[in-house]
Amino acid sequence: MGKFERSYQLKVSDIKIKDAFWTKIQNLIIEEAIPYQEKVLRDEIEGTEKSHAVANYKIAAGLESGEFYGIVFQDSDVSKWLEGVAYALSVKKDKELERRADEIIGYIEKAQEEDGYLDTYFTLKEPEHKWQNLQECHELYCAGHLMEAAAAYYRETGKTKLLEIAKRLADHIERRFGERKEHGIPGHQEVEVGLMRLYKETGIEKYKNLASYFIEERGKNPDYFVEERKKRGWIYFDMDPENREYLQCHAPVREQTEAVGHSVRAVYMYMAMADLAMEMQDESMYAACRKLWSNIVNKRMYITGGIGSTAEGEAFTLDYDLPNDSGYAETCASIAMVMFARRLLDIEPDGEYADMIERELYNGVLSGMQLDGKAFFYVNPLEVVQGVSGELFGYKHVLPRRPGWYACACCPPNLVRLIMALGTYAWTEKEDIIYSHFYLGQETELKKARICIESKYPWEGDVCYKISPKTKDEFTLAVHLPQYGEDYVISLNGEILDTADRVKKGYLYLRRVWSEKDLLRIQFNMRTKRIYANPLVRADAGCVAFMRGPLVYCFEQADQKEPLQTYRIPERADVKEYFCTDGALEGMILLKIEGEHLKAQDKLYLQERAAKERVWMTAVPYFAWGNREEGDMRVWMVE
């Protein structure tokens, strides 16, 4: 249970997910989202934002004529898609999909320059400006995502072409940047994560050392980007280099205590910090991660797990500043929080991290994809108002419907790569302990055991572990007990266990010599709970929200018919739960909540309260909102 004990690396192919909830979503991604996204990347779908990302590589490779199109970091969309494909091929073999992915990898190989440089924007458009604008142009960000894709593709398929491309690119960067070389830090952190993935896959120390350099260099010179801009004399986005907190270069990373600036960049940086803390057994780096984690989850995070509360720079703002109707809560930021929490779990098993993975997955991440797999949210608000959201100044980023694609399309392929790798987030296996982090129905091959899980989660609290050991020695199985559960009843081979002194930091520890097909059953209640925000969160003053298990619920005008601000929830309202048996929400547990409707008046202000009537209101899982008729949506309701 100590910190920094190394764990075995799992492959997606080690885990066969057989789960009533997640198998459906993975199949949707394989059958709909991945082919749809490929067509978008190849410019084959009418009526969506043009991508041109594959064509950019073909043009750079000399395989077709044309010009670069898109945002300067357009290449990264292809890398994230390829990473998702790597995992998908382990979940379900598909020779034709693999052939097409290999074809795209071939374009990337031909687009790579002789010295290892790879970035289609600068190859095609401004070759004289390579590496001059790290703040805005994100060459290092694109490189990091390519490295992640390469490590995944090699790990899951055994093919080395993309890995060799990534190594040549990493070698090129390593020759340029570092101590006693050119100094530099990425404007958008990500290369640090990619380098650590590449290091773990290849064992090449210089990749870890370069990741460490980029992390440790950050904040040593808070004026780095100011000096870079003066030196280069040209701009791309005209970003402000003086805003040091936004760029997370205001202080060395070990001295940063608050989550500030662009939320995705920040958490990608924290992910790399956690990677380095683990690899180097660095207590002070882990302590820095802990401080930043605590600031996010206790003061700067929405109930859905969303982070980044302003559209101005997609950024963190202040403690407790969490507006519901203008918040940003980018899908990529929730994805990053899952990845950050997973790394912290590897360092130190703590149910706090596992609970956060669940909160993000079931809410802030899943809300980013439509139930048909062909439309995506970039922004995940907690309140939508017809005629305001997506229309008025200050609210145009808050869309009431998921678009098919974006000019800046970082989120859709990011969601795909996370969900297709989901099984690897469920376990940590160390020398003498197997940790199970969340209740995912599956068949899993670990070093010490084959474990099959039957799960009714998240709709019901009933999970069975069948353990088939591969060793005659005793070992520990540590199972996470979510904070959302109540009244746990835990039995081993039918015998109720006394767990009083076996639960530590949210994990149940069972040590024994395991026998073939030992059966561990965990049953618990998941009552609907009323949730209240800290009184310092002004947006939620006087309001209540509802959770059942890990799921946050929301209200939609599709069920209530009238504008949602005209409804109230009594302090002791009855709540009923029921399975939806038809329509877009079929198979989900919905809530019926006793409420009040206030009748609207002709006058703007009155000297008496509006007349009210008792009604039954319907609440639906937040991840599923926006899949029926368009209308208002609210998570927090006035009590």
C-alpha positions in Angstrom: 0.0 0.0 0.0 3.1 2.3 0.0 3.6 5.1 -2.5 5.6 4.7 -5.7 5.5 0.9 -5.9 5.7 0.0 -9.6 2.8 -1.7 -11.3 2.5 -3.9 -14.4 1.5 -2.2 -17.6 -1.8 -3.5 -18.9 -2.9 -3.7 -22.5 -6.4 -3.1 -23.7 -6.3 -6.7 -25.1 -5.8 -8.0 -21.5 -9.4 -6.9 -20.6 -12.5 -8.1 -22.4 -15.3 -5.7 -21.3 -18.7 -7.4 -21.0 -20.7 -4.8 -19.3 -24.4 -3.8 -19.9 -23.5 -0.1 -19.7 -20.1 0.2 -21.2 -20.1 -2.5 -23.9 -23.0 -0.7 -25.6 -21.0 2.6 -25.6 -17.8 0.9 -26.8 -19.8 -0.8 -29.6 -21.3 2.5 -30.5 -17.8 4.1 -30.8 -16.5 1.2 -32.9 -19.5 1.0 -35.2 -20.4 4.6 -35.5 -18.0 7.2 -33.9 -14.7 5.9 -35.3 -15.9 5.5 -38.9 -17.8 8.8 -38.7 -14.7 10.6 -37.4 -12.5 9.0 -40.1 -14.9 10.3 -42.8 -14.7 13.8 -41.2 -10.9 13.7 -41.1 -11.0 12.7 -44.8 -13.5 15.4 -45.7 -16.2 12.9 -46.8 -19.2 14.2 -44.8 -21.3 17.1 -46.1 -22.6 19.7 -43.7 -19.9 19.5 -41.0 -16.9 21.6 -40.3 -14.1 20.7 -42.8 -11.2 19.0 -41.3 -8.7 18.3 -44.1 -6.4 16.7 -41.5 -5.6 13.6 -43.6 -5.3 15.6 -46.8 -2.7 17.8 -45.0 -0.5 14.8 -44.5 -1.0 13.6 -48.1 0.0 17.0 -49.4 3.0 17.2 -47.1 4.0 13.7 -48.3 3.8 14.8 -51.9 0.9 12.4 -52.7 -1.5 15.1 -53.8 -1.5 18.8 -54.5 -3.1 21.5 -52.4 -2.6 23.7 -49.5 -2.7 23.3 -45.7 -6.2 23.9 -44.3 -7.3 24.2 -40.7 -5.9 25.3 -37.3 -2.2 25.2 -36.8 -2.5 22.1 -34.6 -4.8 20.1 -37.0 -2.4 17.2 -37.1 -3.3 16.2 -33.5 -6.8 15.2 -34.5 -5.4 12.4 -36.6 -3.1 11.2 -33.8 -5.9 11.0 -31.3 -8.0 9.1 -33.8 -5.2 6.6 -34.5 -4.8 6.1 -30.7 -8.5 5.3 -30.4 -8.3 2.9 -33.4 -5.3 1.1 -31.7 -7.5 0.3 -28.7 -10.6 -0.4 -30.8 -8.6 -3.1 -32.7 -7.9 -4.8 -29.4 -11.5 -4.7 -28.4 -12.8 -5.9 -31.8 -10.5 -7.1 -34.6 -11.2 -5.3 -37.9 -8.7 -5.9 -40.7 -10.2 -3.2 -43.0 -10.1 -0.6 -40.3 -6.5 -1.6 -39.5 -5.6 -1.4 -43.2 -7.0 2.1 -43.4 -5.2 3.2 -40.2 -2.0 1.8 -41.6 -2.6 3.7 -44.8 -2.8 7.0 -42.9 0.3 6.0 -40.9 2.0 5.6 -44.3 1.0 9.2 -45.2 2.5 10.4 -41.9 5.8 8.5 -42.6 6.1 10.1 -46.0 5.3 13.6 -44.6 8.1 13.3 -42.0 11.2 15.3 -43.0 14.7 13.8 -43.1 15.8 15.3 -39.8 12.7 13.8 -38.0 10.7 17.1 -38.0 6.9 16.5 -38.5 4.2 19.2 -38.5 2.2 19.7 -41.7 1.4 23.3 -41.0 5.1 24.4 -41.0 6.1 21.9 -43.7 3.5 23.3 -46.1 3.0 26.9 -45.1 5.8 28.5 -43.1 8.9 26.3 -43.1 11.0 29.3 -42.2 9.2 29.7 -38.9 9.7 26.2 -37.4 10.1 26.2 -33.6 9.9 30.0 -33.3 6.4 30.3 -31.8 6.1 27.7 -29.0 3.5 29.7 -27.2 0.9 29.7 -30.0 1.7 27.2 -32.7 1.8 23.9 -30.7 4.4 21.9 -32.6 5.2 20.2 -29.3 1.6 19.6 -28.5 1.1 17.8 -31.9 4.3 15.9 -31.3 3.1 14.7 -27.9 -0.2 13.3 -29.3 1.7 11.5 -32.1 4.0 9.9 -29.5 0.9 8.8 -27.5 -0.7 7.3 -30.6 2.6 5.6 -31.6 3.0 4.0 -28.1 -0.6 2.7 -28.2 -0.5 1.4 -31.7 2.7 -0.5 -31.0 1.5 -1.9 -27.7 -1.9 -3.0 -29.1 -0.9 -4.2 -32.6 2.8 -4.9 -32.4 3.5 -2.8 -35.5 6.5 -0.5 -35.3 6.1 2.0 -38.2 4.3 4.7 -36.2 6.6 4.1 -33.2 9.7 4.7 -35.4 8.2 7.9 -36.7 7.6 9.1 -33.2 11.1 8.1 -32.1 12.6 10.1 -35.0 10.5 13.1 -34.0 11.4 12.8 -30.3 15.1 12.5 -31.3 14.8 15.6 -33.4 13.2 17.5 -30.4 15.8 16.2 -28.0 18.6 17.3 -30.2 17.2 20.8 -30.2 15.9 21.5 -26.6 17.3 20.9 -23.2 20.1 21.9 -20.8 23.0 23.5 -22.7 20.9 23.5 -25.8 18.0 25.8 -26.9 15.8 26.6 -24.0 12.0 26.2 -24.5 8.7 25.1 -23.0 5.5 24.2 -24.8 2.7 26.7 -25.0 0.2 23.8 -24.8 1.5 21.1 -22.5 1.3 17.5 -24.0 4.7 16.6 -25.3 5.7 15.8 -21.7 2.9 13.1 -21.6 3.9 11.8 -25.0 7.6 11.5 -24.1 6.7 9.6 -20.9 4.5 7.2 -22.9 7.4 6.7 -25.4 9.8 6.2 -22.5 7.6 3.5 -20.9 7.2 1.7 -24.2 10.9 1.8 -25.3 12.9 2.2 -22.1 14.9 5.0 -23.8 16.0 7.2 -20.9 16.5 10.4 -22.9 12.8 10.6 -23.5 12.1 10.6 -19.8 14.9 13.2 -19.3 13.4 15.5 -21.9 10.0 15.3 -20.4 11.5 16.1 -17.0 13.4 19.1 -18.6 10.2 20.6 -20.1 8.4 20.2 -16.7 11.2 21.5 -14.6 12.1 24.4 -17.0 8.5 25.7 -16.8 8.3 28.8 -14.5 12.1 29.1 -14.1 11.9 32.1 -16.4 8.3 33.5 -16.2 9.2 35.9 -19.0 10.1 33.1 -21.5 7.1 33.7 -23.8 7.5 37.5 -23.6 11.1 37.1 -24.7 10.1 34.6 -27.4 7.6 37.0 -28.9 10.1 39.8 -29.1 12.6 37.6 -30.7 10.4 36.1 -33.4 8.6 39.3 -34.4 5.4 37.6 -35.7 2.1 36.3 -34.3 -0.4 33.6 -35.0 -3.3 33.9 -32.5 -2.0 37.1 -30.9 -2.1 35.4 -27.5 -0.9 37.5 -24.5 2.6 36.4 -23.4 2.3 38.6 -20.3 -0.5 36.5 -18.8 1.9 34.2 -17.0 -0.7 32.4 -14.9 -2.8 31.6 -18.0 0.3 30.0 -19.4 1.2 28.2 -16.1 4.7 29.7 -16.3 4.3 32.1 -13.4 6.2 29.8 -11.0 8.2 26.6 -11.1 5.7 23.6 -11.1 6.7 22.5 -7.6 5.7 25.9 -6.2 2.3 26.1 -8.0 -0.6 25.6 -5.5 -3.7 26.7 -7.5 -5.0 25.4 -10.8 -4.8 28.4 -13.1 -5.0 29.2 -16.8 -6.1 27.0 -19.7 -7.7 24.0 -18.0 -6.7 21.3 -20.4 -3.1 22.5 -20.7 -2.9 22.7 -16.9 -4.1 19.1 -16.3 -2.0 17.7 -19.1 0.9 19.2 -17.2 -0.2 17.7 -14.0 -0.5 14.3 -15.7 3.2 14.6 -16.7 4.1 15.7 -13.2 2.5 12.6 -11.8 4.2 10.4 -14.3 7.6 11.9 -13.3 6.8 11.7 -9.6 6.0 8.0 -10.1 9.1 7.2 -12.2 11.5 9.1 -10.0 9.8 8.4 -6.7 9.7 12.1 -6.2 7.9 13.0 -3.0 8.0 16.8 -3.6 6.6 16.4 -7.1 3.8 14.2 -5.8 3.1 16.8 -3.1 2.7 19.5 -5.8 0.3 17.2 -7.7 -1.7 16.8 -4.5 -2.0 20.5 -3.8 -3.2 21.2 -7.4 -5.6 18.2 -7.2 -7.1 19.5 -4.0 -7.6 23.0 -5.3 -9.4 21.7 -8.4 -11.7 19.2 -6.7 -12.5 21.2 -3.6 -12.8 24.7 -5.1 -12.8 24.8 -8.9 -14.8 21.9 -10.2 -18.5 21.4 -11.2 -20.6 18.7 -9.7 -20.4 16.9 -13.1 -16.6 16.9 -12.9 -16.3 19.7 -15.4 -13.4 22.1 -15.0 -12.6 25.5 -16.6 -15.4 27.8 -15.8 -14.9 30.5 -18.4 -14.9 30.6 -22.2 -12.3 33.4 -22.0 -9.3 31.2 -22.7 -11.1 28.0 -21.7 -9.7 28.6 -18.3 -9.9 28.3 -14.5 -11.0 31.5 -12.8 -11.3 31.8 -9.0 -12.2 29.5 -6.1 -16.0 28.8 -6.1 -16.6 30.7 -9.4 -18.7 28.1 -11.1 -21.4 29.7 -13.3 -23.9 27.1 -14.7 -25.2 28.9 -17.8 -21.9 30.3 -19.1 -19.5 27.8 -17.8 -17.1 26.0 -20.2 -16.3 22.6 -18.8 -14.6 21.4 -21.9 -14.9 17.6 -22.6 -11.1 17.4 -23.0 -10.7 18.8 -19.5 -12.8 16.1 -18.0 -10.9 13.5 -20.0 -7.7 14.9 -18.7 -9.0 14.7 -15.1 -9.6 10.9 -15.6 -6.0 10.5 -16.8 -4.6 12.6 -14.0 -6.6 10.6 -11.4 -5.4 7.3 -12.9 -1.8 8.4 -12.5 -2.3 9.4 -8.9 -3.9 6.0 -8.2 -0.7 4.4 -9.5 1.3 6.4 -7.0 -1.0 5.9 -4.0 -4.2 3.9 -4.0 -6.9 6.3 -2.6 -10.6 6.0 -3.2 -10.8 9.7 -3.7 -9.1 9.3 -7.1 -11.2 6.3 -8.1 -14.4 8.2 -7.2 -13.2 11.0 -9.4 -12.7 8.7 -12.3 -16.3 7.6 -12.0 -17.6 11.1 -11.6 -15.9 12.2 -14.8 -16.6 9.1 -16.9 -20.3 8.9 -16.1 -20.9 12.7 -16.3 -18.4 15.2 -17.7 -16.9 12.8 -20.3 -20.0 10.9 -21.6 -22.0 14.1 -22.0 -19.5 15.0 -24.7 -21.0 12.5 -27.2 -24.5 12.1 -28.5 -26.2 8.8 -28.0 -25.8 8.0 -31.7 -22.1 8.6 -31.6 -22.2 11.2 -34.4 -22.3 14.6 -32.6 -20.2 16.0 -29.8 -20.1 18.7 -27.2 -17.0 20.8 -26.7 -18.6 22.8 -23.9 -20.7 21.0 -21.2 -22.9 23.5 -19.4 -25.0 22.8 -16.4 -27.8 25.1 -17.6 -29.2 25.9 -21.0 -31.9 28.6 -21.7 -33.7 28.7 -25.0 -33.0 31.9 -26.9 -30.0 32.7 -24.7 -27.7 29.7 -24.9 -25.8 29.7 -28.2 -27.4 33.0 -29.2 -26.6 36.0 -26.9 -23.2 37.6 -26.3 -21.4 35.8 -23.5 -23.4 32.6 -24.1 -22.6 31.8 -27.7 -20.3 29.0 -26.7 -23.1 27.2 -24.7 -24.8 25.2 -27.4 -28.1 23.5 -26.8 -27.3 20.8 -29.4 -24.2 18.8 -30.1 -22.6 19.7 -33.5 -21.3 17.1 -35.9 -17.7 18.5 -35.7 -15.7 21.6 -34.9 -13.0 23.7 -36.5 -11.0 23.0 -33.4 -12.0 19.3 -33.0 -9.8 18.2 -30.1 -12.7 16.7 -28.0 -14.3 14.0 -30.3 -11.2 11.9 -30.9 -10.0 12.5 -27.4 -13.3 10.9 -26.1 -12.9 8.0 -28.4 -9.3 7.2 -27.2 -10.3 7.3 -23.6 -13.4 5.1 -23.8 -11.7 2.5 -26.0 -8.9 2.2 -23.4 -11.4 2.1 -20.5 -10.4 -1.4 -19.3 -6.9 -0.2 -18.5 -8.3 2.4 -16.1 -10.0 -0.3 -14.0 -7.0 -2.0 -12.6 -3.6 -1.5 -11.0 -1.6 -4.7 -10.5 1.5 -4.5 -8.3 3.9 -7.2 -7.1 1.6 -8.4 -4.3 -1.7 -6.6 -4.7 -4.4 -6.3 -7.4 -6.4 -3.1 -7.2 -9.9 -3.0 -8.8 -10.9 0.7 -9.2 -14.4 0.5 -10.5 -17.1 -2.0 -11.3 -16.7 -2.8 -15.0 -18.2 -6.1 -16.2 -15.4 -8.0 -17.8 -13.0 -10.9 -18.2 -9.5 -9.9 -17.4 -6.1 -11.6 -17.6 -3.7 -10.3 -14.9 -0.3 -11.6 -13.8 -1.6 -13.3 -10.7 -5.2 -14.1 -11.6 -7.9 -14.3 -14.2 -10.9 -12.3 -12.9 -14.4 -12.2 -14.3 -16.7 -9.5 -13.1 -20.5 -9.4 -13.5 -21.8 -5.9 -12.8 -25.2 -4.1 -12.8 -23.5 -0.8 -12.1 -24.3 2.1 -12.4 -28.0 1.3 -12.3 -27.8 -1.3 -9.4 -25.3 -1.9 -6.7 -24.6 -5.6 -7.3 -21.2 -6.8 -8.4 -19.7 -10.3 -8.5 -15.9 -11.1 -8.8 -14.9 -14.6 -9.8 -11.2 -15.0 -9.0 -9.2 -17.8 -10.7 -5.6 -17.6 -9.3 -2.5 -18.3 -11.4 -0.4 -18.8 -8.3 -0.5 -20.9 -5.2 0.9 -18.0 -3.1 -1.3 -15.6 -1.2 -1.9 -12.2 -2.6 -4.2 -9.3 -1.9 -7.3 -8.2 -3.9 -8.2 -4.6 -3.0 -11.6 -3.5 -4.3 -12.7 0.1 -4.4 -15.9 0.8 -2.5 -17.4 4.0 -4.1 -18.4 6.8 -1.8 -21.8 6.8 -3.6 -22.8 3.5 -2.1 -24.6 2.8 1.2 -25.2 -0.2 3.4 -22.5 -2.5 1.9 -23.0 -6.2 2.2 -19.9 -8.1 1.2 -19.7 -11.9 1.0 -17.0 -14.3 0.0 -18.2 -17.7 -1.3 -21.6 -16.9 0.4 -20.2 -16.0 3.8 -20.8 -12.4 5.0 -17.5 -10.7 5.8 -16.8 -8.4 8.6 -15.0 -5.5 6.8 -14.5 -3.2 9.8 -10.7 -3.3 9.8 -10.3 -4.2 6.1 -11.3 -0.9 4.5 -8.6 1.7 4.1 -8.9 4.9 2.0 -11.9 3.6 0.2 -10.5 0.1 -0.7 -11.5 -3.3 0.8 -8.3 -5.4 1.3 -8.7 -9.2 1.2 -5.5 -11.2 1.5 -5.6 -15.0 1.2 -4.5 -18.0 -0.8 -7.2 -17.8 -3.5 -8.9 -20.9 -4.8 -10.3 -21.6 -8.2 -13.5 -19.6 -8.9 -13.6 -17.9 -5.5 -16.7 -15.6 -5.6 -16.7 -12.2 -4.0 -20.0 -10.4 -4.1 -20.5 -6.7 -3.2 -24.1 -5.4 -2.8 -25.0 -1.9 -1.8 -27.8 0.6 -2.0 -27.7 3.6 -4.4 -30.4 5.9 -3.1 -31.0 9.1 -4.9 -29.3 11.9 -2.9 -29.9 15.6 -2.7 -26.7 17.5 -3.2 -25.9 21.1 -2.0 -23.0 23.3 -3.1 -20.7 25.1 -0.7 -22.5 28.4 0.2 -19.5 30.3 -1.4 -20.6 29.1 -4.9 -22.9 32.0 -5.7 -24.4 30.3 -8.8 -25.9 27.5 -6.7 -27.2 29.5 -3.7 -30.6 28.2 -2.6 -30.4 25.3 -5.1 -30.4 21.6 -5.0 -29.1 18.9 -7.3 -29.6 15.1 -7.4 -27.2 12.2 -7.7 -27.9 8.5 -7.9 -24.7 6.4 -7.6 -22.1 8.2 -9.7 -24.7 9.8 -12.0 -25.6 13.4 -11.8 -29.2 14.1 -12.9 -30.6 17.1 -14.7 -34.0 18.4 -15.8 -35.0 19.1 -19.4 -37.9 21.1 -20.8 -38.7 18.0 -22.9 -40.3 16.6 -19.7 -41.4 19.7 -17.8 -42.7 21.7 -20.9 -42.4 25.1 -19.2 -39.2 27.1 -18.8 -37.2 25.5 -16.1 -36.7 28.6 -14.0 -40.4 28.5 -13.2 -40.1 25.3 -11.2 -39.1 24.7 -7.6 -38.1 21.6 -5.5 -39.7 21.4 -2.1 -37.3 20.8 0.8 -38.8 17.4 1.5 -39.9 16.4 -2.0 -40.7 12.7 -2.7 -38.4 11.0 -5.2 -39.3 7.9 -7.2 -37.0 5.9 -9.5 -38.0 4.0 -12.6 -36.6 2.4 -15.7 -37.3 4.1 -18.9 -38.6 1.5 -21.4 -38.7 3.4 -24.7 -37.3 6.3 -26.6 -33.8 7.8 -26.6 -33.4 7.1 -22.8 -34.5 3.5 -22.9 -32.8 1.3 -20.3 -31.8 4.2 -18.0 -33.1 4.9 -14.5 -35.0 8.2 -14.5 -36.3 10.1 -11.4 -39.7 11.4 -10.7 -39.4 14.3 -8.2 -42.3 16.1 -6.5 -42.0 19.8 -7.5 -43.9 23.1 -7.8 -44.6 25.1 -10.9 -44.9 28.9 -10.5 -47.3 30.5 -13.0 -45.9 33.3 -15.0 -47.6 36.7 -14.8 -48.1 39.6 -17.3 -46.4 42.0 -14.9 -42.6 42.1 -14.5 -42.7 42.7 -10.7 -45.3 41.7 -8.1 -45.9 42.4 -4.4 -46.9 38.8 -3.8 -45.6 35.4 -4.7 -46.6 33.8 -8.0 -49.4 31.2 -7.8 -48.0 27.7 -7.7 -49.2 24.2 -8.4 -47.8 20.8 -7.4 -46.4 18.8 -10.2 -44.2 15.7 -10.8 -40.9 16.6 -12.4 -38.7 14.2 -14.4 -34.9 14.1 -14.0 -32.6 12.3 -16.5 -28.9 11.4 -16.3 -26.8 14.4 -17.2 -24.8 12.5 -19.8 -27.9 11.9 -21.8 -29.3 15.4 -22.0 -29.8 17.0 -25.4 -30.8 13.8 -27.2 -34.5 14.6 -27.5 -36.4 17.8 -28.4 -34.5 21.0 -27.9 -35.3 23.0 -24.8 -34.0 24.3 -21.4 -31.8 22.1 -19.2 -30.7 22.6 -15.6 -28.7 20.6 -13.1 -29.2 22.9 -10.1 -32.9 23.7 -9.3 -34.1 26.3 -6.8 -35.2 24.6 -3.6 
